[in-house]
Every structure is written in structure tokens, then in C-alpha cells.
Amino acid sequence: ARYFQKTRDGKLLLRKMMARHVPQDIVEREKQGFSAPDASWFKGESMDYVRRQLFSSNARIYDFLDRGTVQKLVDQHLNGEQNRRLLIWSLLNVESFCQAYLGK
């Protein structure tokens, strides 16, 4: 049961190392999660970024994934047919990785 209890000992090494650099209340704080993109993400102006990244002829993600399939799924989000925010989040991260580590 201990494994399912909230504790303040997560990432102990990191906490000890950063103790002299951050306030004590942060060092002792319980771990906090963060949510995945919500419905407000990837709408309006942010969709321009999605288009630039995932519809670009230079997108590296298509070295590994089928361009037509990916763009069809993204279009479903853009057209309001399906909420694909988590998929888009994942695709953007893969594209970012490809650009950073696999070159242009």
C-alpha cells in the first residue's frame, strides 16, 4: 500500500541537489502532476503553428509516418470533426525530436 501513498520523497536525489538553489517549501512540496493538452489547445492562432510543423514539406516525421494519414487526422481536428489534441501534441513532440536530433 505504501507505493500508492502520496509522499514527499519522489526524486530524492534531485531534491537534495537543488535544495541550496530553490526555496525550502518547494524542496519539501509533494510531487505534482500536470495535465495533457485540454480543449483550449490547438485552436485559433496555435493551429497556424500546427500547420507549419505538420503540413510542411520539410517535416521529418514523414520519414516514419504516412503523410496522408497524419494530415487527414489533423484535418479532422481542424475541421471540428474529432478532438485530436492528444494526437497532435504527440505528433508535434515527435516532429520536434526529429528536427533536433535527426537534422533537417
N, C-alpha and C positions, 0 to 999 in steps of 0.2 A: 504494500500500500504506500510505502514511502516514495516510490517512483512517481506517484500521481499527486503528491502534495506539492503545493507551491513553496518554494524555498528561496533563500537569498544567496545560495551558493553556486548558481549557474555561472559558468565561465570564470571560475575562481582565479585562474592564472591571470586572465585579462584584468579582472577587478584589482588584484594585488599590484599589477604593473602600473595601472592607471591611477591608483589611489593618491599619488602625490600630484597628479595633474588635474583631477576633477574634484568637485565638492564631495564631501563625505556622504551626504544624503543620496547622491547619485550612485556612489560605490555600493551603498547598502540597499538600494532600491530593488524590489522584486523585478525579475525579468518581465518585459512587456512585449507582447506580440504586435504585429502590425497587419492591417487588412490588405487584401488584394485590391486591385482597382475596383472602384464602385461605378455606379451608373453615370456619374458625372464625368468620368474619364473618357477620353477619345470621342468627344463631341465638339462641334464648333471648330474653333481655330486649331485645336490639337489634332484634328483629323488631317490638316494640311501636313503636319509632321509625319503622321502615319503614312500618308500617301507618298511623301518624299522618300521615306525609308523603305517601304514595302512595294511600291509600284515603280521604283527607279529601275532603269535598265542596267544599272551597275550594282544592284542589290546582290550581295554574296549568298544570301540564304537560298537562292535558287540553284546553287551548286549542289544542294542537298534535297531540296523540296521542289515539287512541281509548281511552277509559276501560276498556271491556270487555276489549279485547285486552291492555292493560298489566296489569290486575288479574288476568286469567287466567294470564299468565306469572309474575307474582309469587306467585300462589297455588300454582303448580306447585313453586316453591321452598319455600314454607311447608309444603306437604304432603309434602315429601321426594321428589317425583316427578322433578324435574330440579334440577341445581345451576345456579342463575341468578344467582350472586353478582356476576358482572361486569356483567350487565344491570342488576341492582338498583343497583349502585354508580353506573352511568351515569345511570339514572333519577333517583336522589337528587341527583346533581350538576345535572342539568337543572332539576329542581324548585327546588333552592336558587338557581340562577341566575334563574329566573323570578320567584321571590319577591323576590330582592334588586333586580332591575333592571326588572321589569315591574309591580311593585306587587301589592297583594293583590286 
